[in-house]
Structures are given as C-alpha cells and as structure tokens.
C-alpha cells in the first residue's frame, strides 16, 4: 500500500519540472489561473483529498493534475470555460445525483464540467470519488487473487 509520502514521487510530465513535486505543480497551476477556475480546481482538489486521504497526486501529460489510488481516480483539466474532472472509469460508476455531464457517450470515461458560478454538490462528489477509488482497489485485489491462486 502506498503511503501519503508517495505524493512526492515524480511522474511522466515531460515538461522539464524535475525536482518539483506533483503537488507543488498543482499548487502552481491553481495560482497561475488566478480566476474562478483556480478556485474551482482548488475546491475540487480539497474534496478529493478529504474523500480519499490516501490519494496520490500526479502531474501527467504535460500539465494535467491527476489523482490516483490503485489507479487513476480522476484528472483535473482546465479550459477557458470549464474545469473538467474526468473519471478514468466513470462509466462503471453509479451516479445517482447525475453529476456526470460530459463525455457521456464513451464506454470508459465520464466527466463533470464545472463552469463559472457553479456550486459543487460536495456530498455527491465525495461519494463518486470514494466509489472510483473503491473500484480501483477492488480491481487490484481481484488481480492479486488471480496471480496468487
């Protein structure tokens, strides 16, 4: 099991930020946005870390914040008009509150686009984050059983 200190490991950013932790890079992204998107990304990040204290923060694909626990839970991309939280296995998750509002046609991913002025349904998002982490952990546990048997 990864410890919380694993948040400091480097990832495949490929953008010349060697020596800077993923968490520091995410901090810098939030600061550089300096508008509603930075505030929204900061709020979402805090909820992810609160919902899954063992989450590992990564910085991948030349500048995308990624939150992992036994696999990718979600990514946090920022665009001109939206902060997009993309769940890697979102199509496999129950979404009783209807948070997913983007990438609905795919077989794997689902996303939530947050726009300026949106409020976050913290309870529903927390449940979705926990469900995504649990799905990842169940797949890891399942693969261990297959290889050890």
VENDA-V827515 format. One record per backbone hydrogen bond with DSSP energy under -1.0 kcal/mol. NH is the residue of the N-H (numbers start at 1). CO is the residue of the C=O. If there is no record, write none. Layout:
NH	CO
NH	CO
This chain:
6	3
7	4
8	5
9	6
13	11
20	17
25	21
26	22
27	23
28	24
29	25
30	26
31	27
32	28
33	29
34	30
39	35
40	36
41	37
42	38
43	39
44	40
45	41
46	42
47	43
48	44
49	45
50	46
51	47
52	48
55	52
56	68
58	66
60	64
64	60
66	58
67	74
68	56
69	71
73	67
74	67
75	86
76	65
77	84
79	82
83	114
84	77
85	112
86	75
87	110
90	87
91	108
92	89
93	90
98	95
101	111
102	111
110	87
111	102
112	85
114	83
118	115
122	120
125	121
126	122
127	123
128	124
129	125
130	126
131	127
132	128
133	129
134	130
135	131
136	132
137	133
138	134
139	135
140	136
141	137
142	138
143	139
144	140
145	141
146	142
147	143
148	144
